[in-house]
Amino acid sequence: MKVQIRDKEAMESLAIANLRAYLEAHGWGDERPWGTWATIFSKEERGRMWGIAVPIEAGGLLYAESVAEAITTLAEAEDRSQMDVFGDLTNWSIDRTQPTNHKRANEAPNIWRVGAEKGKYTDSFVAGGYAGIGWIPGSDLTEVTDKEALRCLYKMAYPQDGDARVATNVGQILRFLSGIKPGDYIITPTKEYTLLQYGRVESGVYYQPEPDDGCPFPHRRQVDWAKRPLNSTEFPLKLYNAMRFPPLTVFQIHHREEFLSAVVNALWSNARWP
């Protein structure tokens, strides 16, 4: 079952310009006025004609209801959750045709945990707008996509490591290099165990050979971090249990909708985006 949004404040927080720009960029036609307060946008999708009434101006008694109906229709037409749609609309801009460096609307974001040595370097991550890993610091890994090539580089850097450790760490490095995509979310623990920084990935991997920002990790990805961390004690139980991190630095969290729901709830507490 897809997570739904039913909060009136959430609907009222969405800029009407974002909704219009999103519809225009995704092929919804500006068909006709509907009375004096809305315009009907329509599109044929998956063998059906869909219609969305977009208010001409924000505010008013019907604004929140109209936005909620628009999100519901988009979620059904695109076969996505309302959380995904709301996240894209919140981040959309009238001067672009798709979210900058984000996944296209029909691709669901994945959620990843990227450690920072138990929060030691989390402040550097957030201040610098990135997340990073520190393995094989003397090699630029931005063009490495082959697992065997990466295994050879790893074994040259860490000849003392046994086969099990090599396999585990090579897998983690590959997840950071090619598993994580722009538009995915990254969660990073802080020194306070219950607080988690979270952000959206904005780029592919880049190499910083001699970092001077307090964090030695040279393999990095740009991340748009939220203004405030999440409190894991407020997560749904499945997500909270998933965040009881095993001894891994990079791994995927398979409770996407529970996480997006927690992020939307954080929006009402002045976080920057869902």
Secondary structure, 3 states (H helix, E strand, C coil): CCCCCCCHHHHHHCCHHHHHHHHHHCCCEEEEEECCCEEEEEEEECCEEEEEEEECCCCCCCHHHHHHHHHHHHHHHHCCCHHHHHHHHHHCCCCCCCCCCCCCCCCCCCEEEECCCCCCCHHHHHHHCEEEECCCCCCCCCCCCCHHHHHHHHHHHCCCCCHHHHHHHHHHHHHHHHHCCCCCEEEEECCCCCEEEEEEEEEEEEECCCCCCCCCCCEEEEEEECCCCEEHHHCCHHHHHHCCCCCCCEEEECCHHHHHHHHHHHHCCCCCCC
